[in-house]
Amino acid sequence: EVQLLESGGGLVQPGGSLRLSCAASGFTFSSYAMSWVRQAPGKGLEWVSGISGSGGSTFYADSVKGRFTISRDNSKNTLYLQMNSLRVEDTAVYYCAKTYSLYSSSWYGGDYWGQGTLVTVSS
Amino acid sequence: QSALTQPASVSGSPGQSITISCTGTSSDVGGYNYVSWYQQHPGKAPKLMIYEVSDRPSGVSNRFSGSKSGNTASLTISGLQAEDEADYYCSSYTSSSTNVFGTGTKVTVL
């Protein structure tokens, strides 16, 4: 059974940093691109960042480019999102999601999602 | 990258069919067949309903179908049921190797 479990969310002040983790199980982690998708309270979904199965290719939304870094440790079956220079508008539930497409270098859509972790940026 | 445009709300009676549109540009919806649709119930994670414009994942009811014409994709729910009441989002791969979601549509079963 595929499982994705996010952790690392919490309350942080504007300008601060936070690292999210997503522990994966039930599939060959290194064979699938992964993404982070966020949802601000009462708002819609926003794609944040994606990474290829090998970790060699990374992609970012303009809203987080230069501030967030996506990475993965395939030996630990874990996806990460390092978030720096956090802003109030980064407040959201952050989901990790696995792509449905085996061996693709890009994330084309998510067939499995975690339950999300809440990040609150506030002073 | 601007969000794809969806109607804010769509409603229908049980048994009826409804269609949700998702309008983008030639750099996303119109340029790729990587359009997905998600269902999200309150407080829950999104669930993949359609991928690559019209393919259904295993376990998704065949009452859900997808299509695309030009820069607009569509999700049709036939035989509307109470449990279909939820928010629906489209998404597309883009020419920048990123992804973009739609603005979301609230489906109400009357």
Interface residues (C-beta under 8 A of the other chain):
Chain A: S35 V37 G44 L45 E46 W47 G50 F59 Y60 A61 D62 Y95 A97 Y100 S106 W107 Y108 G109 G110 D111 W113 G114 Q115 G116
Chain B: Q1 A3 Y34 S36 Y38 Q40 A45 P46 K47 L48 Y51 E52 P57 Y89 S91 Y93 S96 S97 T98 N99 V100 F101 G102 T103 G104
